[in-house]
Amino acid sequence: MQDRKIKHVFGPVPSRRLGYSLGIDVVPFKVCSFDCIYCQLGNTTNKTILIKEYFPIDEIISDVKSKLQESIRIDYLTLSGSGERKRQI
């Protein structure tokens, strides 16, 4: 694999329920079907229910493979959207 920045994968994040979960962002920042008043990231900037490929699947798979090559414990892969979190771990 070539050295490039991993953009779509974060973690692993420790979870009491899942053990160590590797997060995979499949939706861009603040694209969401909700506009929750309690969202830590503020108002949704792209409120939509449109289902589409926001990022090339090959790019996401490449990021996951790169992260899995590291010597880290991963119990689960969790698909998420950046509308729900932005902090990189």
N, CA, C and O of each residue as an XYZ file, in Angstrom:
356
protein
N       0.837     -1.186      0.000
C       0.000      0.000      0.000
C       0.883      1.252      0.000
O       1.931      1.289      0.645
N       0.443      2.262     -0.728
C       1.199      3.501     -0.768
C       0.945      4.311      0.493
O      -0.096      4.162      1.132
N       1.918      5.187      0.860
C       1.741      6.049      2.016
C       0.849      7.221      1.623
O       1.247      8.065      0.820
N      -0.344      7.275      2.181
C      -1.270      8.378      1.964
C      -2.101      8.540      3.218
O      -2.213      7.619      4.027
N      -2.672      9.696      3.370
C      -3.476      9.967      4.556
C      -4.761      9.151      4.530
O      -5.458      9.098      3.517
N      -5.059      8.524      5.645
C      -6.310      7.781      5.791
C      -7.391      8.791      6.154
O      -7.291      9.468      7.177
N      -8.428      8.896      5.320
C      -9.455      9.911      5.505
C     -10.776      9.367      6.052
O     -11.551     10.125      6.635
N     -11.044      8.096      5.879
C     -12.379      7.573      6.166
C     -12.439      6.609      7.340
O     -13.497      6.041      7.614
N     -11.332      6.414      8.035
C     -11.273      5.430      9.122
C     -10.737      6.117     10.375
O      -9.796      6.907     10.305
N     -11.348      5.807     11.525
C     -10.858      6.352     12.792
C     -10.909      5.274     13.857
O     -11.690      4.326     13.782
N     -10.060      5.449     14.840
C     -10.042      4.487     15.941
C      -8.820      3.607     15.902
O      -7.846      3.911     15.214
N      -8.867      2.518     16.638
C     -10.045      1.916     17.255
C     -10.532      2.695     18.468
O      -9.752      3.318     19.188
N     -11.826      2.642     18.671
C     -12.484      3.298     19.789
C     -12.929      2.216     20.768
O     -13.639      1.289     20.377
N     -12.518      2.319     22.049
C     -12.947      1.321     23.032
C     -14.432      1.463     23.347
O     -14.937      2.574     23.509
N     -15.116      0.348     23.431
C     -16.551      0.326     23.711
C     -16.845     -0.819     24.671
O     -16.336     -1.925     24.493
N     -17.660     -0.560     25.685
C     -18.029     -1.639     26.610
C     -18.825     -2.717     25.890
O     -18.734     -3.894     26.240
N     -19.593     -2.331     24.902
C     -20.458     -3.266     24.188
C     -19.723     -4.011     23.084
O     -19.942     -5.206     22.887
N     -18.852     -3.310     22.363
C     -18.227     -3.898     21.178
C     -16.750     -4.254     21.337
O     -16.180     -4.877     20.441
N     -16.131     -3.890     22.415
C     -14.685     -4.089     22.521
C     -13.978     -2.935     21.826
O     -14.168     -1.779     22.204
N     -13.168     -3.230     20.819
C     -12.467     -2.181     20.068
C     -13.072     -2.088     18.672
O     -13.000     -3.024     17.876
N     -13.667     -0.935     18.402
C     -14.392     -0.720     17.160
C     -13.625      0.237     16.252
O     -13.183      1.302     16.683
N     -13.478     -0.152     15.012
C     -12.848      0.709     14.014
C     -13.967      1.418     13.258
O     -14.787      0.773     12.605
N     -13.999      2.744     13.349
C     -15.049      3.522     12.702
C     -14.731      3.784     11.241
O     -13.586      4.055     10.882
N     -15.744      3.702     10.412
C     -15.591      3.940      8.980
C     -16.629      4.983      8.570
O     -17.831      4.719      8.608
N     -16.158      6.173      8.178
C     -17.054      7.242      7.739
C     -17.432      7.036      6.283
O     -16.572      7.006      5.402
N     -18.720      6.894      6.042
C     -19.198      6.698      4.672
C     -20.012      7.891      4.173
O     -20.476      7.896      3.033
N     -20.184      8.901      5.027
C     -20.951     10.092      4.680
C     -20.124     11.326      5.073
O     -19.497     11.321      6.132
N     -20.106     12.377      4.248
C     -19.315     13.578      4.559
C     -19.795     14.309      5.816
O     -20.888     14.063      6.327
N     -18.954     15.199      6.283
C     -19.212     16.008      7.476
C     -20.535     16.754      7.366
O     -20.760     17.482      6.399
N     -21.407     16.579      8.349
C     -22.687     17.255      8.521
C     -23.697     17.006      7.413
O     -24.569     17.840      7.172
N     -23.591     15.870      6.739
C     -24.660     15.405      5.856
C     -25.466     14.431      6.694
O     -24.954     13.395      7.120
N     -26.728     14.763      6.929
C     -27.518     13.976      7.867
C     -28.991     14.127      7.519
O     -29.386     15.091      6.862
N     -29.795     13.180      7.959
C     -31.238     13.277      7.753
C     -31.924     13.938      8.951
O     -33.140     14.129      8.945
N     -31.152     14.282      9.968
C     -31.678     14.941     11.157
C     -31.011     16.294     11.341
O     -29.991     16.580     10.715
N     -31.585     17.122     12.196
C     -30.973     18.389     12.594
C     -31.187     18.526     14.094
O     -31.902     19.414     14.560
N     -30.548     17.621     14.843
C     -30.766     17.524     16.286
C     -30.275     18.778     17.012
O     -29.174     19.264     16.753
N     -31.097     19.290     17.916
C     -30.723     20.502     18.651
C     -29.558     20.241     19.610
O     -28.885     21.184     20.025
N     -29.312     18.991     19.963
C     -28.241     18.652     20.897
C     -26.951     18.221     20.196
O     -25.997     17.829     20.868
N     -26.898     18.285     18.848
C     -25.701     17.852     18.127
C     -24.503     18.702     18.527
O     -24.559     19.931     18.475
N     -23.424     18.045     18.926
C     -22.224     18.756     19.357
C     -21.555     19.509     18.224
O     -20.692     20.352     18.471
N     -21.934     19.222     16.982
C     -21.297     19.849     15.825
C     -22.120     20.973     15.212
O     -21.737     21.537     14.187
N     -23.243     21.301     15.830
C     -24.066     22.395     15.329
C     -25.100     21.932     14.317
O     -25.360     20.738     14.167
N     -25.681     22.902     13.628
C     -26.751     22.622     12.671
C     -26.260     21.769     11.508
O     -25.106     21.870     11.093
N     -27.140     20.939     10.997
C     -26.845     20.145      9.810
C     -26.776     21.084      8.618
O     -27.694     21.874      8.395
N     -25.709     21.006      7.860
C     -25.534     21.902      6.718
C     -26.066     21.302      5.421
O     -26.311     22.026      4.456
N     -26.246     19.974      5.394
C     -26.792     19.317      4.210
C     -27.793     18.258      4.679
O     -27.469     17.074      4.776
N     -29.016     18.714      4.966
C     -30.058     17.806      5.436
C     -30.671     17.099      4.230
O     -31.235     17.741      3.344
N     -30.555     15.773      4.206
C     -31.022     15.013      3.057
C     -31.358     13.588      3.456
O     -30.850     13.069      4.450
N     -32.209     12.973      2.680
C     -32.474     11.535      2.828
C     -31.991     10.801      1.580
O     -32.282      9.620      1.392
N     -31.256     11.507      0.738
C     -30.742     10.925     -0.495
C     -29.699      9.851     -0.190
O     -28.720     10.104      0.512
N     -29.916      8.668     -0.720
C     -28.953      7.578     -0.572
C     -28.085      7.565     -1.817
O     -28.584      7.389     -2.929
N     -26.794      7.751     -1.630
C     -25.870      7.748     -2.761
C     -24.476      7.411     -2.273
O     -24.223      7.347     -1.070
N     -23.590      7.199     -3.202
C     -22.182      6.956     -2.867
C     -21.501      8.312     -2.736
O     -21.233      8.980     -3.735
N     -21.223      8.717     -1.490
C     -20.592     10.008     -1.244
C     -19.086      9.962     -1.478
O     -18.488     10.957     -1.886
N     -18.479      8.819     -1.222
C     -17.049      8.622     -1.434
C     -16.863      7.365     -2.271
O     -17.666      6.437     -2.176
N     -15.813      7.321     -3.090
C     -15.556      6.101     -3.871
C     -15.309      4.908     -2.938
O     -14.489      4.991     -2.024
N     -16.009      3.823     -3.169
C     -15.896      2.646     -2.302
C     -14.470      2.101     -2.288
O     -14.019      1.588     -1.264
N     -13.761      2.204     -3.401
C     -12.369      1.732     -3.444
C     -11.485      2.526     -2.487
O     -10.557      1.972     -1.897
N     -11.764      3.816     -2.329
C     -11.003      4.664     -1.415
C     -11.259      4.247      0.035
O     -10.328      4.188      0.838
N     -12.510      3.961      0.368
C     -12.859      3.533      1.722
C     -12.229      2.177      2.028
O     -11.659      1.985      3.102
N     -12.329      1.245      1.096
C     -11.743     -0.089      1.299
C     -10.235      0.005      1.462
O      -9.656     -0.696      2.292
N      -9.600      0.857      0.686
C      -8.152      1.051      0.800
C      -7.779      1.579      2.186
O      -6.799      1.126      2.779
N      -8.559      2.539      2.708
C      -8.313      3.068      4.049
C      -8.460      1.982      5.114
O      -7.646      1.894      6.033
N      -9.495      1.160      4.988
C      -9.720      0.082      5.964
C      -8.562     -0.911      5.915
O      -8.047     -1.305      6.962
N      -8.149     -1.317      4.732
C      -7.034     -2.267      4.598
C      -5.760     -1.693      5.196
O      -5.016     -2.408      5.867
N      -5.499     -0.409      4.962
C      -4.304      0.233      5.522
C      -4.326      0.194      7.041
O      -3.319     -0.121      7.675
N      -5.476      0.514      7.624
C      -5.584      0.534      9.084
C      -5.474     -0.872      9.675
O      -4.880     -1.058     10.737
N      -6.046     -1.859      8.984
C      -5.991     -3.234      9.493
C      -4.584     -3.821      9.442
O      -4.305     -4.803     10.130
N      -3.697     -3.243      8.644
C      -2.311     -3.721      8.580
C      -1.506     -3.293      9.803
O      -0.436     -3.845     10.063
N      -2.008     -2.318     10.552
C      -1.329     -1.892     11.774
C      -1.516     -2.967     12.842
O      -2.482     -3.729     12.797
N      -0.618     -3.025     13.774
C      -0.700     -4.024     14.848
C      -1.589     -3.498     15.970
O      -1.110     -3.126     17.041
N      -2.882     -3.476     15.706
C      -3.846     -2.998     16.688
C      -4.994     -3.995     16.791
O      -5.298     -4.722     15.846
N      -5.623     -4.008     17.964
C      -6.764     -4.899     18.178
C      -8.027     -4.268     17.602
O      -8.360     -3.127     17.923
N      -8.720     -5.008     16.761
C      -9.997     -4.579     16.180
C     -10.996     -5.717     16.369
O     -10.782     -6.824     15.875
N     -12.090     -5.444     17.085
C     -13.134     -6.450     17.281
C     -14.282     -6.275     16.289
O     -14.883     -7.256     15.852
N     -14.585     -5.031     15.937
C     -15.702     -4.735     15.034
C     -15.345     -3.598     14.095
O     -14.514     -2.748     14.415
N     -15.982     -3.593     12.937
C     -15.950     -2.460     12.021
C     -17.315     -1.791     12.123
O     -18.342     -2.460     12.001
N     -17.338     -0.482     12.346
C     -18.583      0.249     12.537
C     -18.720      1.317     11.461
O     -17.872      2.203     11.355
N     -19.780      1.240     10.661
C     -20.046      2.256      9.648
C     -20.749      3.432     10.301
O     -21.673      3.254     11.095
N     -20.302      4.644      9.959
C     -20.892      5.835     10.544
C     -20.861      6.964      9.529
O     -20.378      6.801      8.409
N     -21.379      8.102      9.936
C     -21.320      9.294      9.113
C     -20.713     10.429      9.899
O     -20.921     10.512     11.110
N     -19.974     11.301      9.257
C     -19.309     12.401      9.962
C     -20.280     13.416     10.535
O     -19.867     14.277     11.312
N     -21.531     13.346     10.187
C     -22.516     14.221     10.808
C     -22.658     13.947     12.287
O     -23.078     14.824     13.043
N     -22.321     12.762     12.706
C     -22.464     12.368     14.104
C     -21.191     12.531     14.922
O     -21.240     12.455     16.149
N     -20.067     12.752     14.282
C     -18.817     12.986     15.007
C     -17.779     13.509     14.028
O     -17.866     13.247     12.829
N     -16.812     14.238     14.528
C     -15.754     14.735     13.661
C     -14.383     14.498     14.268
O     -13.382     14.565     13.554
N     -14.307     14.228     15.544
C     -13.019     14.089     16.218
C     -12.289     12.838     15.735
O     -12.855     11.745     15.728
N     -11.057     13.001     15.341
C     -10.222     11.867     14.953
C      -9.480     11.354     16.169
O      -8.953     12.138     16.958
N      -9.437     10.048     16.322
C      -8.750      9.430     17.465
C      -7.523      8.710     16.951
O      -6.784      8.113     17.733
